[in-house]
Amino acid sequence: MNEADVRKAFSEMWCESLGCTTMEDDSDFFESGGTSITAVYLAAVVQERFGIEFDALEVVLKRRAQDVLGLVSERLGQAGEAPSST
């Protein structure tokens, strides 16, 4: 899965969780309407879709979309599915 595909898939999950239409890199999860319950939901969807370990606490601590996406990309790299730029 390349970097663009990871970003697109994560953006869809983020927006589904928050009920938004687009994900901005600097969007704050809680300022965008997220709650602890939606953080649990987002983490579960990320785990299922990408097959990586991912916890709601990481959403809570990272908060900004680009930071959470960066962590997802990092985990994919650790799992041997590093996003490529192609």
C-alpha positions in Angstrom: 0.0 0.0 0.0 1.6 3.3 -1.0 1.6 6.5 1.0 -1.3 8.1 -1.0 -3.5 5.0 -0.4 -2.7 5.0 3.3 -3.6 8.7 3.5 -6.8 8.3 1.5 -7.9 5.3 3.6 -7.0 7.0 6.9 -8.8 10.2 5.8 -12.0 8.2 5.1 -11.7 6.6 8.6 -11.1 10.0 10.3 -14.1 11.6 8.5 -16.4 8.6 9.2 -15.5 8.8 12.9 -16.0 12.6 13.1 -18.8 13.0 10.6 -16.8 15.4 8.4 -16.3 15.5 4.7 -12.6 16.2 4.5 -9.6 15.8 6.7 -7.2 18.7 7.2 -3.7 17.9 8.3 -3.9 20.3 11.3 -7.4 19.1 12.4 -7.5 18.4 16.1 -9.5 15.3 16.9 -11.4 16.8 19.9 -11.9 20.2 18.4 -13.4 18.5 15.4 -16.0 16.8 17.6 -14.2 13.7 18.7 -14.8 12.1 22.0 -13.2 9.2 23.9 -15.8 6.9 22.4 -15.0 8.1 18.8 -11.3 7.7 19.6 -12.0 4.0 20.5 -14.0 3.6 17.3 -11.3 5.2 15.1 -8.6 3.0 16.7 -10.6 -0.1 16.1 -11.2 0.8 12.5 -7.5 1.6 12.0 -6.6 -1.8 13.5 -9.0 -3.7 11.3 -8.3 -1.9 8.1 -4.5 -1.8 8.4 -3.9 -4.9 10.5 -1.7 -3.0 13.0 -1.8 -2.5 16.8 -3.4 0.8 17.5 -4.9 2.2 20.6 -7.4 4.9 21.3 -4.9 6.5 23.7 -2.7 7.2 20.7 -5.5 9.2 19.1 -6.0 11.1 22.4 -2.3 11.9 22.8 -1.5 12.8 19.1 -4.8 14.6 18.4 -3.8 16.3 15.1 -4.7 14.3 12.0 -1.3 14.5 10.5 0.3 13.2 13.7 -2.1 10.3 14.0 -1.6 9.5 10.3 2.2 9.6 10.9 1.9 7.1 13.7 -0.2 4.8 11.5 2.4 5.1 8.7 5.2 4.3 11.2 3.3 1.2 12.5 2.8 0.0 8.9 6.5 0.4 8.3 7.2 -1.7 11.5 4.8 -4.3 10.2 6.8 -4.6 7.0 4.2 -2.7 4.9 6.0 0.6 4.7 4.1 3.1 2.6 6.0 3.9 -0.5 5.8 7.2 -2.3 4.9 5.4 -5.6 
